[in-house]
């Protein structure tokens, strides 16, 4: 809009004013409020027009940053709220904080102080730099130029770097400790492997010698196995013989007492014995009967008179008695013959049985002899077998040991090689870690020195560069405004002094201060452009010509005209009619009788 004069007209009788109070500054306060939530004076609430409903009081600002188009609609009463549109899309958050946070991602560090340093040179310059005492100026400049932020950022980065280095140091120290512990394990393992190698010393530590020993033992083992196999065969043979003799013995024993041939051969004799026994019994019975009969006539043979009846015994009776006696004698002889025959038959039977028993006893005895002989052989074979088995077990154990040695020998050598490699690697790693620890400690020393510099000296160094730049710009602007470079901006310890030809700012006249205020604000604008890369094509000069004569006003206007990055300059003044300004546009802010102002082009 080029040069735009902003004039006012107050038609509200309650104000009793012509220009003041018409709302000229409210336009730009509204811009500041829309961007930051505060006016140029830092007010954020009670902004409603007393003549209007608070709900009807709001501001909507349309602007662009680089290629993005923004619309901000903000209201302060009855509750603060903000709507944000970016490139036509509603980006409003759930609340004003979310919306403000999003806006800050596009326009960082935007505060009312910055807006009033870059865009709005507000009424009476309420945020002017010179309004602070020398000690406060340094703090304000640090905050405004983000020097304190940069210093803190550097400190934070240095401290983060320090923490990282310390963490790396601890990690390396822990790794070193762990490596040393592991190295000790490997070294102990190496000693164990040395002891294991001693087991091979008797074999000349030679895998070939182990092979020879194993082959010899295997041959011995094969020989023993063959001998054991022969012994097993002999034991089986003798065991079979024992089994056969035992079976024969049982058969002989059975035959001894239950022999069908013997029974068959004894059958005639037993029949004869049985028949003879019958004859013997018959003869004995007949003999007994005859004897009893003879006994009943006892004494009759020797006497002629019967001793019982006293009668004379007849010759016939005596003859019968003699015949009976002879018969008895014959029967007795027969009976005894039968007895003799029976004894003879029994003897024959006993002899036959005895011969049979002797026969089988001999067979049983021969079987027992064979059994005992075989058992002796078996016992002898088993003893030999036990000896060979023990020898075989010893050889098998030796073979197992040698085979293990053979199997493990190469593995042991590999383990020793791996263990030695691990020891070498750990030693090399430890050497690297030691070097890294030394390197980290060196870096920590440097970082600590840098932190000390950041805390003590760098703040001053950084600020001096800013102050030197401001001083350079001030002198350039001073030449425009005062026709000389007598204006000076300097750092004295913790204070920023502003002077003109050696006179402190505080001792200057009102007009000089007014010019210097504008010059300082424009210089600050330049340093913010340079330091924070914040630019605006808009500049508002709100009542900055107070205490200035026409020449002073023209000097300021010429200075502002020399700013090439501005294409819209709004000049608010009660003396617009007195200022010789070539204007491109003019805005009239007219306050009506109802207390509501309107804006219109003239």
Buried (B, 14 or more C-beta within 10 A) or exposed (E): BEBBBBBBBBBBEEEEBEBEBBBBBBBBBBBBBBBBBBBBBBBEEEBBBEEEEBEEBBBEBEBEEEEEEBBBBBBBBEEBBBBBBBEEEEBBBEEBEBBBEBBEEBBEEBBBBBBBBBBBBBBBBBBBBBEBEBEEBBBBBBBBBBBBBBBBEBBEEBBEBBEEBEEBBEEBEEBBEEBEEBBEBBBEBBEEBEEBBEBBEEBEBEBEBBEEBBEEBBEBBEEBEEBBEEBEEBBEBBBEBBEBBBEBBEBBBEBBEEBEEBEEBBEEBBEBBEBBBEBBEBBBEBBEEBBEEBEEBEEBBEEEEBEEEEEEBEEEBBEEBEEBBEBBEBBBEBBEBBBEBBEBBBEBBEEBBEEBBEBBBEBBEBBEEBBEBBBEBBEBBEEBBEEBBEBBEBBBEBBEEBBEBBEBBEEBBEBBEEBEEBBEEBEEBBEEBEEBBEBBEEBBEEBEEBBEBBEEEBBBEBBEBBBEBBBBBBBBBBBBBBEEBBBBBBBEEEEBBBBBEEBEBEEBEEEBBBBBBBBBBBBBBBBBBBBBEBEBEBBBBBBBBBBBEEEBBBBBBEBBBEEEEBEBBBBBBBEBEEBEBEBEBBBBBBBBEEBBBEEEEE
